[in-house]
Each structure stands twice: as C-alpha cells, then as structure tokens.
Amino acid sequence: MSEADGDEGAGAGGISLGSSSDSAPKTVEGKSLSTLSAIASGPGWTKVSCSCCMSERVEPLILVKLSEKVRPETKRWLIKLIGTSQKEGGAGLLAHPGEDATGDIIVVSAPRCTLLRATEELGLCKSYNSGDMEAFSYIDRDNFKDSDNMDVFLTLAERQFIVKYELDGLRAQRDLRVPGLSDKNAFQNRDNIWQKLGSAGVIVDTVPLHHPQQLKELSKAWYSGNQLSQPLDSVNTYFGSSIAFYFSFLDFYTWSLLPPALLGLCITYYSADVQKEMVESVSGSQTEDVDEDAGPTVSGHMVQAMFSMLWSTVFMEMWKRRSSTLSYHWGTLHLAERFAEPRPGFHGDLGVNPVTGRVEPLFSEWQRDLRMALVSIPVVGLFLGLVVLGMFGFYWGEALVQQVHSDWDSVLTQTLLYTPSILHIVYTNMLATVYRTVAKFLTEFENHREESAFEKHLTAKVLVFTFFNYFAVLFHIAFFKQDVPLLRKRLASLLIVTQLINQVTEVVIPFLVDRFISAPHRAESEDDPEEDKLRRQSTLPVFPGLFAEYIELLVQFGYLSLFSCVYPLTAVLLLINNLTEIRSDAYKICKLFRKPLYPPVANMGVWQTAFEVLSFVSVVSNCWLLLLSPRLQTTCQEAGMSSTSILMSAVLVEHVLILIKVILSVLIPDEPEWIRKKREHIDYMSMEALKQQKLQPEKS
Amino acid sequence: MSEADGDEGAGAGGISLGSSSDSAPKTVEGKSLSTLSAIASGPGWTKVSCSCCMSERVEPLILVKLSEKVRPETKRWLIKLIGTSQKEGGAGLLAHPGEDATGDIIVVSAPRCTLLRATEELGLCKSYNSGDMEAFSYIDRDNFKDSDNMDVFLTLAERQFIVKYELDGLRAQRDLRVPGLSDKNAFQNRDNIWQKLGSAGVIVDTVPLHHPQQLKELSKAWYSGNQLSQPLDSVNTYFGSSIAFYFSFLDFYTWSLLPPALLGLCITYYSADVQKEMVESVSGSQTEDVDEDAGPTVSGHMVQAMFSMLWSTVFMEMWKRRSSTLSYHWGTLHLAERFAEPRPGFHGDLGVNPVTGRVEPLFSEWQRDLRMALVSIPVVGLFLGLVVLGMFGFYWGEALVQQVHSDWDSVLTQTLLYTPSILHIVYTNMLATVYRTVAKFLTEFENHREESAFEKHLTAKVLVFTFFNYFAVLFHIAFFKQDVPLLRKRLASLLIVTQLINQVTEVVIPFLVDRFISAPHRAESEDDPEEDKLRRQSTLPVFPGLFAEYIELLVQFGYLSLFSCVYPLTAVLLLINNLTEIRSDAYKICKLFRKPLYPPVANMGVWQTAFEVLSFVSVVSNCWLLLLSPRLQTTCQEAGMSSTSILMSAVLVEHVLILIKVILSVLIPDEPEWIRKKREHIDYMSMEALKQQKLQPEKS
C-alpha cells in the first residue's frame, strides 16, 4: 500500500497546495501565490535551499493554527523562520501561508534533506541495499532503498513527527524581538521558540494532518470488514510505532487469552462446584452449601490458578520476542534519543553536554533525584493514603447506614443505603482527576531531559495510583476480609459492568457527539477549498492518548492473573470484550479524533514492566486465594493436616512457583536469535565506522 | 609506576634479548645472533614489516615452549609464521629463537602496529588527548595519549594478552603441510594453527613472562609492608583486569564486613542469650536452659538477621558502582568481544557471520540449546542427585553406627563412629573432582563462540554443584531437621576449620613445596644466560585459576547472609580471615605460580549474579531461621499468637523484605552518574563516526 502513497495522495486526497519547482501553477490554490511574493518566491511554499530537495509536489504534513489576533508581520516572520535553513537557525522546513497571508493557519511540510538528516538524528533504521535494516546514515544515503522517494522511504507518521520535532527544536540563536509582539515576549538566546510562542498565545495548536485516501484504505482493512487480523504494518505507517505497538499488544494479548478461556470453559462445564459459584456470583444469592464428597480432590480452581500463574510469564516473554521483531521491522531498534536535543519543556543552566559536547541546558541528576525524593514521592504517598482513607470511609459509611437502616427501616433509609457507594465513586473520580493534574505537574517539575524519561515517570506515577485505586478494594476483600464469595461477586460485577461502561464512554458517546453535535458544523462538500478541509481537521477533539487504553488492558490483566482462580470465566469475558475493543479502538482513532502524533518507540516502555510486575504479584495473590478456598481447607483437614502445615505448603508452593517463573523468564530469550544477530550487526557496523575514521576532537 | 616501565625494564630486569634496529649488539646475548641469520636478518628478532614499529629494545612477552623432539625446520617455520604480517596470514609478531636455533623455546614479542590494531579489535578504551577515555581507534591513534610508547600505552598484561590472542587466532590460509611434521598433522583451510600444533605435541606450553623489576615493586606495595590498601591499579597493570577485579572485590567485601562485624560484636557483648549459645557452640555441650524473662523482646538474632538481609543488597549495589568505575579506569567499559574472532576451541561449518560479514565457523544457537537441554542439564541434575544421595547415605550410616555403637560399645565401634564422616568426605571430594572434569567436557561440547560465554557456562555449572555441595547439609539441618543448635555448631566448625584448612592448602603447602622441593632445582645466579632465567619461569606450577578463590568468597558470603543470624560472630571471623587472605592470595599469585594470563573483562561476570542470587535466598533462609528461634516462639506464644499467625507474620515479613530489597536494587543506580555519562559519550562517539562516514557495503 505504501508504494502507492505518493501518487495517490495528490489525486485522491487532493491535497496539493502547490509545488515548489513548478513555475506554472495548475491547481486552484494558485491564487494564494501572489500575496506571498514578499516572503517566498516559490508558488505558495517557501523556497528550498538545495537542489536535491526540489520536487513536483509538496505534501502538507502539519497544520499550525495561529491565534486570530496574530498580526501579519508575525505570521510572515514565523513562515520565514520555518523556511530558513537549519544552519541559519531556522527549522529547514517548507511553509505555506494558506489561502491568504493574513489567515490564521500555516501549513508545513519538509524537504528531502531535512527529513533525511532528522532520520539519522533520530537513529531510525531503514532498508539497506543488502536487504538488511541499518541505522540510517545521511552520507551513505544512496545505499538505502528508496531514499530518493520520501513518501516510500519514511512513513507518514515519521514525516509528520520529524516536522513536529524540528518545530519543537527551534531555539533562538540570539536575543531577538518578534515583529508584531510586545517586548515582554522577546526571546533570549537559546530560548525554545515554539514553546514560548505557544505560551504567548501566538500558536494555538500544531495539528498533524490526515491523509484521506490512506485513512480510507486503512479503515477498510482494519475494522470495516470481518477480518480477524489487524493491518499492523499499515497502522505503523499511518499512526506511528507508539499506536502500532498498542494495537499489536492488544492483538497478541487477545489471542493469548484463548488458552485460559478454553480452560475456564472446561472447568465451568465439568466442575459442579464452580457452576454453583457462578450462579451465586451472578444471582447474588447464597445457595445452600451441599457437601459433595464425590468430587475430585484437585479442584478446578487450583488447576486454573497454576495455569494462569505460568501462562502470564510465558505470555509476557513471548510478547517481548514479538515486540523486538516488530521493532526491527519498523526500524526503531536503534533509536538514539539520549543523544538527541532535550525535550522542549526541559530547562537548566546552559553548559556543555558531556556526552555529545553540544551547548544546551543542563540539569544535574542529583537535583532531579532530590526533587523526586523530597516532593514527588511524598505527594504520591499522600494520594495513596487518600485512596485508602476513602476506602475506609466507605466501609465506615456502609456500616453506619446499615445500622441506621436496620434501626429505622423506612424508604428514606432505603435510599440512604446507596449514599456511601455514590459518595465513594464521586470521591474516587475526583481524586483521580486531581491526581492526574498533580502527576503531570510533578513530572514537569522533575525536569526530565528526554521525552521518553518524562513519559516513563509520568506513567509510573499514574500507574501506581490507578493500580491502587482499582485493586485496593479487591485486595482488601481477599487479604483482610478473607471473603471469597464477596470477592467473586465483586469481580464478576467489575468485569461485566466496567467493560460495558468503558465501551460506552469511550466509543458510543464520542460517536454520538461527533455525529449529532460536531458533524453538522463541519458539513463537507467536494468543492470546498483545500484549506478549509485542512482547517476542519483541527476542530476534531484531541486524541486522549493511549494511557487510558493501556490502563484498561492492565486492569483486565490484573483481574485475570490476580483473581481469576475465583472466577474461571474471567478469560472468556475478557476475550469477548477485547474482540470488540480492537474494532472500537480502531474506529475511534481513525474517525473520532484528530490524528495523534507520537515519537517512534522501540517497545511498550514502562507498560511492559507493569505487566511483568503484575504477573509476579499474581503468584502471591493466587496462592493466598487457593489457601482460602473452602474446598482445599476441607480436603486438607480430612487428610489430617494442621492449619500450620497447610499454610506451610502454600508458602512452599508459592516459592517454587516464583522460582519457576524466574527461571522461565531467564530461559526464554527476550528477542529471537535472528533479531539478536541483526541488532548486533547494526552495532557492529557503527563500531566499524568508528575504526575507519579519524575523529575531530569535539571538545575544542 | 607505569611511567618508568620502559626504561627500568631493560636495566634492572635485564631482559633485552636484542634490538631490531640496533646493528651493534651490546648485550651478552649477542652471541645468538649469528645462528639466526637464516631465519631473520635482524639481530635475533624477526624483522618488523613497517618502519613505525622499529624500536631500540624489544621486550620478551611470551615464552613458547616446544617439545624437545621438534625438528629445527618446524621451529624455523613456526618463527617465520609468527613473524609474517597478518595480511599474509601470519601473526604479525616478533619471534626470537632463544640461545640457539635448535633449542626448545621461542620468545615472542609484539611490534607497535600489531599491538595498536589488536587494542582496537578488543575494544579497549584509552586516554584521549581531551583527558577522557575513548574507544581506541587505530586511524585516530595520534590523538591518544602515549600511543607512541607501548610500555606506557598498554599495560604489561594487555601486551601479553594481545600476543596470546594473536597466536591463538592464527588460522591456516589454505591447506598446508608443516615442515618436519607427518602428513596426518597437515592443516586444512581455516584450521586453528596454535590449537592443532598443541594437540600434535609441537607446542607444549605458552607462558607469559614475569617482569622481575615490576614484580618486585608490586609485591613491595602489595603484601610486604603493613599497608591497609591494595595497589589495585598496579595489579591491573601487571596481572590484568580479571585478577584485579578479584582483588578489588575481595578488598571491597572485606571492608564491607566491618558494619556486620561490629554489630555482631555488640550483640554478643550485650545479649546474654547469644553469649550462652556461643559457648555452647564452641564447647559443644548443652548448658542448662535458664528462662530469663528480663531480656528485651527483640532478640539480637532478629536485629542481626534484618541487618544482614538489607546489608547484602546495599553491598552488592555499591560494588556494582565501584566495579563500573574500575572498569572505566581500566579501559574495559566498551569491550567488543562478540565481534571478535571466535575462541580457539570453537568449531562449526564455515559460513558468513551475519553480524560481522566475515567467513568463520558457524554453529547455530538452537543446536547449542538442544545440547544444553538434552545433555548438560540432565548430567548436572544427575550429579546434584548424587550429592543428595551421599548426604542421605551419610545420615543412614551415621544412624547405623550409632546403633551398633550403643549395642556393642567397644573400641572398635568407637572408631567405627568416624567412618561415615570420612566416607562422606572422600565421596564428596571424589564427586567434586569428577564433576569438574565433566563440567569442562560438557561446556566444550556446548561449543560456545566467545571465551566469556564458555567461562560463564562453565562457572555456572560448577557453581550450582559447589553451592549444593556446601549448603545442602546446612539447609537440610535448618529446614528439615529444624535443629538450630546443631546448625550453629556446624556453622562455627565450618567457619573456623574450613578457613584454616583453606589457608594451609592454598598457601603453606605450595610455599613449602616451592621452598624445599622446587627451589633447589632452580638456584639462580646473576650471570645465568637470560634464556635460562626465562625458561625457569616455565617450570613453576600453573596458576590454578580464580575459580577456587571466588568459590571461597561465595561460600563465606553464603554463611554470612544465609545463616549469620544463628551465629552473630560470623562477620568477625570472616573479617579476620579475609585480612590475611588478601596477603596470602597476593603472595601466592606473585611468587608461587607462573604469571597467569586472562582476557580483559568489564566486571566479575557470572560471579556477580551468584552473589546477588545468594543475597535474595538469604531473605527466605533468615526468615525461616528466625521463625525457628525458640526465643521468638515463646515471646509470641506469651503474646497469645497462634502458631499459624506467627507463621503468617513471618511470611509477611519475608515478602516485605524481598520487596524492600527489590526496590533498593532498583533505586541505587548500577553505575555512578559520571560513569554513565562517560559511557554514553563513548557510545555517542561511535554513533557519530557512523554518521560521518560512507560505509563500504560488506556483503558484496
């Protein structure tokens, strides 16, 4: 599909605002040319500086939305800055002022040289002539496949990210005043231009643009038909590797649910005990406990628990292998983020980076550690405390209204019964919202240099809280109340109700809003000017991020691995949920939101760790739940074991299982052998390069 | 000290067999020159191929000992091979035939170019002009400090290793016959020459030579005086980083023993219980158990256990930081072993290495995995079974003779009492010896490509066995017999007796053998020919390797971390032992054995993992031992806790401690921040190099 990108884009999607080399404009947008002659002498687009970047057609990649109050001279200055070559302190990109020079948008694209240099800077791997993937090298560009055709060489997501990356990386070369802006918005040397223009209200938004034709093909292959597999490579091409990794994981996870789901079905079908419990948990009533001595001594629960403990490790190890394979194919195996420019929000005293020898803001590690230890950790701890407080408040309120109800028993007290639950839900949600803001602020305060470090710390913070928020009650029921039937009931209701609510809030509501509220405002017709079509994209709501999606999966996985032994049908319910989740997520990202823009990544990052931690915690939780199961207790007591020796054997089983899990995770290599060889080959080539070449000392 | 190496070597050590550029020989060894004219036209040494390698003085580095039956033409062929440049298939070294062309030794040295190229190939880091360490690059050699003076630029150990590395790497360029050898010893293309000459009996030994002057200075600074610190950098210079890492670890470990030793002393001094137990364990008699209610509720054992569990993690984390710092200073942070030539013993079908693109023997990973799974693991398991079998046999025999003794009670049965112990010791030792041979064979069979992988797998095999062998009995006493006094007794005797025996067998016996048996044969006088002095070094016994030394430390550490809570003086005894161990090990390696030759390494390798694993196992073991302690049992029972809830709290404490240890090991970074920056700088430079330079496609 990607082969056809270039040619079809212009025809079908119809977005060709002009061309930089073609002197005779053919498209309707030609009218905008005359007004731009003061800024750029090309037709619409700013001029490219080198001849190799000349091309027939310029593809609009990013839409910069300006404030309506911005003066024409500021816009002109900005367009010039975007178009100026990087050596002279510009972004080295192509800018187009849109319909007229005073409008509130700038359309940005990138010439070949800028794209290639950024590809090298980001450390992306591309197909070499030999057929292998190699870290891209600008000087060696001719030996890389398709390096003359940017539409094929780089994916749409990569091209858009590069434009965003260059814009974000713009720094003032000296103290300067921006025309049309007040003096208090003047730049000092090395100030981040894009960030400052944002806070000065000049730039409202930076929107990556959809490619209608590609989007149409993608959605057809993704969710419109009845296909079982997802077009993951196309997802990577269109949305980038972050999104593609999420969908790959969702895919892999869903199919991995098959074995536990089958086992769960078998156990439910064959075990009378379990069937009885299922009925109880759904009906909510406690049926009579009939003592059946005829049943087998190994209960379905035990089989389910053992299986799910080992399954979770094998699943995670296999995913890591799959993940490294995907990363190789998508060229993100050798990302060089730590050598790149710091993230826009990063600040510090100017100094020489000891790693790269470049002058940039520096912020020492110990200062960051200090901020984490003295500010972040106490604040996070405070919020965790508030969660626990809320839980106890809920229990206390519950007990109180029960008491009141049994004392008075009226319609008023009947409704009062629901108050604690409602208050608790409101409290929890408010806490979560406040916490998310606080977490963002704290992470910003920690001042991480790399975007990935920022994401990692933010995710870890929210993760700990969310985990606590979702599982504290379940753990409390399991470990302190030791009430397995209650746990089962709660789990069943959580699984069914939460999933339903999630699907509704995530897809149905945005869909309805889009259809009946937003859509009428954006009625589209074929003969609209290109610019309006582009501008319309910026009215879509911003994609809320993968965070909520990952959390949803993690919580699911938690239910499954931590507590599934009390409710064997968990995997079946999750499997059904995920099969619809894939489609609804795909629909959502394609249709309901603006095109998201994430940096290329090599794996799921901190989420992978979260799943692994959960898989180890599951051993402790499952062993404990098994110990509590009444069946095991009676069986053991019949066999004449004291409660101490039952406990002892549970501890022994737990230790052995953890040992097996550790051994399994060591024995299964994290990447397939052929990927390891490819990766080493890439490393070797960069080492060889060092040998061959005389380095200029950078310290001078 | 290393500054003076070059000049003093010739004068004080007096080993200058000749010089390659000086036409008028000044030393007494001049006599050997004339006989060599047929082989090389220089005075004694083979000619160097390039002018930059000309030097006033050639330092003998390695002594190759030939079989006495070797024909002169074979020796001449070998010398020529060693002297031939690498491009033409030789080793690119310098060879000297010794006193006369027919003698059984060849002295080998290395010219500058070969040394520098090998430095680059090994991936060693050296001081750059800027003052930082950088991965050495041959082309950029002039920007590295001292790169014109090999005696300063490379350490003695590195120079010797490079010579050995080049000799080991010699491969036949085509099928060839060696003059003076039978046809069955003919080489096929790509055969490893050095290995084949060894198995053909031509080469008896390859001995790295001592540098008497440096050795004298080193031993003075190391163990002759009363100094507390070791001259670790000089040890690295003289013996290489493997040995230096061992002594650094021994040093670090010994000083880290101070806190637990002090705590142990305090506990012993202040706790009446513990004093009583100490007396019991040494005297062996069981004193009356007086019930003391006045004692504190938190026993010394508990404090000791908690402390040692956390101490072991902090200690290992701090060592990792120290280790990375040492590795940076010693230039081994960026070793490129996996890209190097395969180890001599490696065999396989010829093919193109997918990583480097070189033609070399290939052996697929799955074949190796298969061999490990189907052969190595079962065999190791068998031996572990034999250890357990031996232990049970011992218990059975013990019970049997006790029975016989109580039935008959005579002098005969009295002596019989010792039979099981003696038989068990003999059995264990035999098993260990057989196992070591089997492990070596198995690892050879697994056919690892890199020397480090070979070492790792061999060490892991022997480690598992040794661990089992040493600790099985203690674990059995602690977990199955649950007999704390017996454990304490056993531990005390092991600590005192084993350490004494070790010191005697390791140092005293070799010293006596050396002094009274070997030394008279090697009476040295100043006017002996140089050659005889060199030859004499090859009569010293081979250094038995660091394996036994590391095992000794690991077993110590095991006693300390696993069981110290039953015997608080463990750390004190170990501290005393280690302070003497440092000196005796230093004396041993300097005086009693041949100079060892290990490849440069970046850390302790698999030993580090072994210590870390032990530190985690210690939590389980300590919690269990605390649970068994009678003091805790009575305290808890007085507090009205059931045995189940005591067990439960022990499990809880164990889980919390493991959690704390995991968090600690994540929170303490494995390398100090400045080392991380330096390492990233080295990585960055190699990446930069890739960018700057057009690569030649290697696949053509």
Interface residues (C-beta under 8 A of the other chain):
Chain A: E120 G123 Y128 N129 S130 A135 S137 Y138 I139 D140 N143 A336 R338 F339 P354 V355 T356 E365 W366 V620 S643 T644 L647 M648 V651 H655 E673 K677 K678 E680 H681 Y684 M685 S686 M687 E688 A689 L690 K691 Q692 Q693 K694 L695 P697 K699
Chain B: E120 G123 Y128 N129 S130 A135 S137 Y138 I139 D140 N143 A336 R338 F339 P354 V355 T356 E365 W366 V620 S643 T644 L647 M648 V651 H655 E673 K677 K678 E680 H681 Y684 M685 S686 M687 E688 A689 L690 K691 Q692 Q693 K694 L695 P697 K699
